[in-house]
Amino acid sequence: GAYDPLTDQFFAVDNAGSAYDINPTTYSYTFKGTVSAPPGESYVGLEFDPTTNVLYGLSTDGAGNTGLSTIDPVSLSVSYKGNTGLTLGIALAFDLSGDAYAIDIDTNEAYKINKNNANATLLGSIGYDANFGQGMGLARSLNQIYITAFNNTTFSTELRTLDKMTGFTESWGPIGNMSPGGTLQLAWTSALEEDL
């Protein structure tokens, strides 16, 4: 899912391609229709480019193909940009300059993604053993990409920040005591920032 500042709503797509608008005040879901990922793939990361407000989707088949597309959140039409070359891309984020970033949980590496043709440039190791349940989002006031990162080594969800030059992530520690005695994975994250 991703926060759309133009509509003040979240837009989310589940594994089956069902698309929803989510009201951030009432948390109510409104079904919009179906978004088609490339054949055999499911969307694993969505984010709006803050320079254009175009919605991008990262999709994967979990077995070597990870694609990048644009999605129209009104018509639900999809325009495929290409294969990123990531084995198992899992999350997508943009910075304020409109540069895109993704994590590959097969290699535990971060990449900068060309949003026009989907070519990926390796940044480096993220510094932890990533598993499913990775979410990335931009804190606009800080121009910082945050990750709700499921760390397979500690078997817990941590809040991390991405170094956009090296790909390394800094851990800020476990995310609260949200699931005592259990395992918590956050599939996506997005920042809703209030005016100060």
Buried (B, 14 or more C-beta within 10 A) or exposed (E): BBBBEEEEBBBBBEEEBBBBBBEEEEEEEEEBEEBBBBEEBBBBBBBBBBEEEBBBBBBBBBEEBBBBBBBEBEEBEBEBBBBBBBBBBBBBBBBEEEBBBBBBBBBBBBBBBBBEEBBBEBBEBBBBBBBEBBBBBBEBEEEBBBBBBBBBEEEBBBBBBBBBEEBBBEBEEBBEEEEEEEEBBBBBBBBEEEEE
